[in-house]
Structures are given as C-alpha cells and as structure tokens.
Amino acid sequence: MVYVLLAAFPLIALLLGPIPTGGGFGWDFAMAIGFGGLAIMGLQFVLTARFRRATAPFGMDIIYYFHRWAAFGGLALLVAHYVIIRVEYSAALGSANPLVAPGHMTAGRVALGLFVVVMATSLWRKQLGTSYDTWRIWHGVMAVVAVGLAVWHIQGVGHYTRAPWKGAVWIGYTGFWVLVLAYIRILKPLRLLRNPYRVLDVRQETAAAWTVTLTPVHPPVLAFRPGQFAWLTLGTNPFYAKEHPFSFSSSAADPRVLRFTIKELGDFTRTIKQVRFGAIAYVDGPHGVFTTDFHPQAPGFVMVAGGVGIAPIMSMLRTLADRADRRPLYLIYGNWQWDGILFRDELEALKSQLNLTVVHVLQEPPPGWTGSVGFVTEKLLRQIIPPGAEDHVCFLCGPKAMTDSVSRSLRRMSFPLQRINFELFEMA
Ligand SMILES: Cc1cc2nc3c(=O)[nH]c(=O)nc-3n(C[C@H](O)[C@H](O)[C@H](O)COP(=O)(O)OP(=O)(O)OC[C@H]3O[C@@H](n4cnc5c(N)ncnc54)[C@H](O)[C@@H]3O)c2cc1C
C-alpha cells in the first residue's frame, strides 16, 4: 500500500488544482503514464535501500524480485509514453538531432535509452560476461543519470508542472530520491564504519568452503535471529559498496562472535582464504525472515539444504541446541560428494543434543555408500518425514532447482505454502 501510494503520489498531486486543457485524452494519458513510469523508476532506489522495517515482512529476496518486476512495469510505461507521442503527436517531439533539439527533449530520449540499457544489462548480465561488482556499479550510475535526465525532461516540458507548487512536488519528490541515495551511499557506510568487526579466525571446512569468525571491535554486539544474513565487507571500507550477502552460520545465542561459512565461487569468495587474523570487517545486518524464531509455536521443523545452503540452517541448529530445544527436527542435506559435506561431524554430534534426524543425499557417493543417492526427491521426503508432520515449518536453502522441486513436493505432501520458507542465495 505504501509503495502504491508513493508511486501514485506525484500523479495525484499533478491532478489536483487546475489542469492544463487542450491536450485531449491521448495526450493526457501519455503524460500520466510517463509520470507513473518515472515514479516507479525513482522508487527502485527505495526498494534496494534495505530499510529493515520495510523489508522485514517480506524478506530481502522477495524485495529484490519485486524490484526486478517493478522495473519491467516502469519501463513499459515509459516506452508506452514515448510510443503514443511518437505515433499520435509526433510534432510535439520535434527534431531528434541533439544539436538542434531542446536540451530537455534530448534528456528525455537519453533517459529512455539508458533505462533500456539498465534493464538489458541486468537481465543478461551473465550472458554479457559482466562481473556482479562491475554490473552493480554501472547499474547504479546509469540509473541515477537516467532518473536525473528524466526529471530535467519533465521540468523542461513543464506542461503539467508549470504551476509553481506542482513543479515543487517533482522537485520535492526528486529530493526524496536524492535523500535515499545519500542514506545508502553516505549515512549507512558511515554508521558501519563506526562499528567495525575484527577477524578472529578463518577456518577451512572443506576443499572449497571456509568459515570466517568475527567479533565486534567494541560493543554493542549485533543481535541476530538464526537463519538471517548480513552484508559483509572485508578488505575495504563500506564506501566502496563491495559488500556481499552471507548467512550467519553461528549460534544466535552468542552474538559476541559472528560466523559466516563461505563457499568459493567467484572473485570475492575466492579471496576468503587469504583473510588474516585481525583484519577489519563491516557487517550490515541482520536481514531476512528465514528464521525459526518467527515460528515459536511450530511443533517441529523440516530443513532441506544443498551444499553451502546448510549455513543458515546450521545457525538454526546450533541455536536450538544452545536453547535446549527438544522439538523434532528433520534435516535432509544434499551434496555432490562425501568430502563436500559441511559440518559433517558436528551434525552427527548435534543428534545427541537435539531431537534431530539427519539424512545425507549424495550425487557421487563413495564406494560402499548405502545412503540416499541423487536428488532430494518426493519419495525420499515421504520416507523421512512422518505422516502428521504437515504442521511442521519447513526451511529450504540450496540451488534454486532444488528448492523449487522440494517446495513442490512438500506442497503435494500437504504442507501449506505459508509453512514453506526458502532462502535464495542468488538475488541477481
Ligand atoms: C541472502 C543470501 C545469503 C547468502 N548466504 C551465503 C552463505 O552463507 N554462504 C555462501 O557461500 N554464499 C552465500 N550467499 C551467496 C554469496 O553472496 C555469493 O556467492 C557471493 O556474493 C559471490 O560473490 P563472488 O564475487 O565470489 O562471486 P561472483 O562470481 O562475483 O558472483 C556469483 C553470484 O553471486 C551473486 N553475487 C555476487 N556478488 C553479490 C553481491 N555483492 N550481492 C548480492 N549477490 C551477489 C550474483 O548472483 C553472482 O552471479 C548468499 C546470498 C544471499 C543473497
């Protein structure tokens, strides 16, 4: 509701008071969708600003998905704005030659082109071979320039914003986006800078996964819920916006030390093993709604993990053990190979502290393996989860193909959708 109000606000404001006449329905409609499209594009900054209160009811991954779909909506409106004017009122567009066209008209055209580029480079980032960090910087720069040019276009055309207070509405609205940007780029990094963490330990877990242990340089400690995540900055300061999201893998019962278990995947995660004792880190969190703590009444939990997707689930298990929780827990953990299983021994030990069933599923089992092989199938889930456990709350974390298929299986096994939680490790 707040989003819809914010998106519609400039349009509603422009409709108040005297409205310029003579344009006709087509013209007014084209203008309205132009304003609406730009409002949606401006609000994209707000969606990704990680305001904890705003994201808490949904979870960050859902917000990022919404950000992606909102961009489609915003761009569709802006393209439709241009196409209607091009087809029905082409004289109003004037020359496309930037040497003779008024600056604000060229600004509008460039803004539209930039929005298309921002979308295309986001949708096909991997196919274009662009690294996430490079994409992220250019994504932000192009979006800011495009919105800036579009505001210039609106003010230059001035058709609906001629009345001083209507012009002021757009200036105020733009000011709001600038404030959000200032919060993301200046205020938030400053706050992180004031609360540094120190690396206590970097421990190798498997051939390609490491656990980094951090402790705050000075209080206060960061209180998180088991299963949540944080944006971690290591080896640089928060102003460079080089942070990466990782789930806490440690127990929430002792937030004096924070642990993140990180699998080597790309440029950043491959450097984890080089991080030394005493290095400074910054932690922006906690974020997310993937947590057992939001389900205090649940009679038990079903957890399905793939690979490093065990990290948030490990935090849940460790926390439940520290709290001496005796509710039934079923963990189905998929990996390629026996040696790749994270926390193998600790999971075994946790069985004696918790009411925990652990089932390993391997893609490439060692000779003599008598356990489950292949994917986490519905047949396997039915074998492990006893009838009547449909009131348990489920937590899935792993490759998207796995979480999708397990979630479908659980639905067929009568688990209601609201009891199936998943964390996606890929936001973009
Ligand atoms: C909520 C959440 C929790 C996560 N928890 C863990 C965890 O506990 N352990 C773990 O090993 N991994 C976790 N990840 C994944 C981890 O963030 C990426 O593997 C890591 O950022 C990859 O960075 P890279 O430079 O090494 O690899 P790259 O090759 O640069 O990136 C690989 C992919 O990771 C994603 N990615 C890269 N950088 C970022 C970024 N700054 N912000 C968001 N996504 C990015 C992109 O989809 C990219 O395609 C989590 C991701 C999310 C969204």
The ligand as an ORCA input file, in Angstrom:
! r2SCAN-3c Opt
* xyz 0 1
  C      20.589    -13.897      1.336
  C      21.878    -14.523      0.864
  C      22.614    -15.293      1.737
  C      23.782    -15.902      1.299
  N      24.479    -16.678      2.169
  C      25.597    -17.293      1.755
  C      26.345    -18.118      2.642
  O      26.022    -18.267      3.815
  N      27.453    -18.718      2.159
  C      27.874    -18.563      0.851
  O      28.883    -19.145      0.484
  N      27.167    -17.801     -0.007
  C      26.066    -17.157      0.401
  N      25.376    -16.349     -0.465
  C      25.880    -16.196     -1.830
  C      27.029    -15.178     -1.856
  O      26.547    -13.896     -1.563
  C      27.674    -15.169     -3.235
  O      28.161    -16.436     -3.511
  C      28.835    -14.202     -3.277
  O      28.392    -12.880     -3.121
  C      29.544    -14.383     -4.602
  O      30.489    -13.353     -4.776
  P      31.787    -13.590     -5.676
  O      32.355    -12.258     -6.040
  O      32.723    -14.531     -5.042
  O      31.244    -14.360     -6.949
  P      30.692    -13.811     -8.306
  O      31.100    -14.782     -9.361
  O      31.058    -12.361     -8.491
  O      29.156    -13.911     -8.077
  C      28.440    -15.104     -8.176
  C      26.968    -14.755     -7.987
  O      26.744    -14.329     -6.637
  C      25.843    -13.204     -6.626
  N      26.547    -12.046     -6.050
  C      27.828    -11.683     -6.235
  N      28.117    -10.565     -5.549
  C      26.984    -10.210     -4.912
  C      26.623     -9.120     -4.061
  N      27.517     -8.192     -3.728
  N      25.348     -9.046     -3.621
  C      24.422     -9.979     -3.966
  N      24.703    -11.042     -4.747
  C      25.964    -11.151     -5.226
  C      25.438    -12.932     -8.049
  O      24.224    -13.591     -8.314
  C      26.538    -13.578     -8.858
  O      26.094    -14.018    -10.106
  C      24.227    -15.724     -0.039
  C      23.485    -14.935     -0.903
  C      22.335    -14.340     -0.466
  C      21.554    -13.481     -1.424
*
